[in-house]
Amino acid sequence: MNNTCPEERFEAIDILKAASLDRYKMLMASIVPRPIAFVSTLNDQDKANLAPFSNFMLISSSRAIMAFSVGSPTGNDRLAKDTLNHIRKRGEYVINLAPDTLASQVQACAEDCPPEVSEADKVGLTMIASHVIKTPRIAECTIQYECKLEDIRQYGEAHLVVGYAVYAHARKGLVRDFKIDPREYAPLARIGGRVYCKLGDLINV
């Protein structure tokens, strides 16, 4: 039996006074696992750009609104990722949801790449046409959402991109009565750094 006072079992951490990098490491390591928005956009030459973002969430199912966070080293728009610049100009993008078999490709697309280089060509992914928007989607991804931009807001060093899905695509047989078996879906999730994870044991309560 543990007779320790509950407070004594915890270490108090002044997170706001921690160094920026230390704060980042703790937050990213504790808020896990995170689903990945593998975002495709188009550059000025109509070439596909791919980038993964693990700070990603569903905001509203009634309007199919999703959001992901795009960080930049200083919060300066000039240094923001190509993805953010493309979305601002085009007002559209695709959120591709990757299966756990694409971990290496997802990580490779997270590396810095010249704006004129297509990550899809670099890692051998296949781009296919969307139905409503011009931006293509990733054929190897299990589910894809064609999205239009709703809003972009800056919080600290990051920009929150909020958009709504105008069309969805799923691998044949995966969606049954609008339900998805997570084990069959086998989504890729991120822990931190170059560490990703697969779906583990399911707990029914």
Phi, psi and omega in degrees: 000135181268111181266006181292141175300135182310321181296328184287348180274359183238148174258125180278131182233122177278088189296329181286337179266353178291154176300149184306315181293321179295319178297317178301313183297318182291315181296315183290332180278337183264331180266081186218160349283159181245132175292157186246126170268107178270096193268129173251137178224174176242136176273187184294339179263014181061030176260139184288136174244136180237138177205136179267144179224120184265352171271083192221140182203160170270131180261314183217121177283331182293330178246007180053048181264128179234158180218148172218155185257131177249112181271153171223152187304326184238357186083000181280130181301328181296333183261002181293158182297157178306323181306313182297316180297318180295318181294321178299319182284319188267329182074020180205163179186171177239132171264111178261133180255116189271142172284165184294348178284351184256019183304315182296318180292321178298314179297319180298326180282351177276346181283152179299138183214141178304145183304330183278354182265132178273121179296329179299316178293321183297320185254001175078035176262152185259125178264132179233157186293145172274172182265326186250321183252168183280331182295130180281166179244168184266117184297328183283350179275143188289321181227141178224139177241118173284126187234149171244146185289133174259313185194155172229124179231145180262133175229113183059231182272359187246155175247129177266117179263118181246127180215170180236143181283135177251348178197148180232151177225141178219148177304138183306132178089349183284320183262121179234116184054038180065016176251152182229129174283115184299330180289324177286325178295317177048060183288151175273139177230161183246140174263306180168153182059232179259020183257125178238173179214159174262168175293131181263209179294140177268142182244115177264127180233000000 
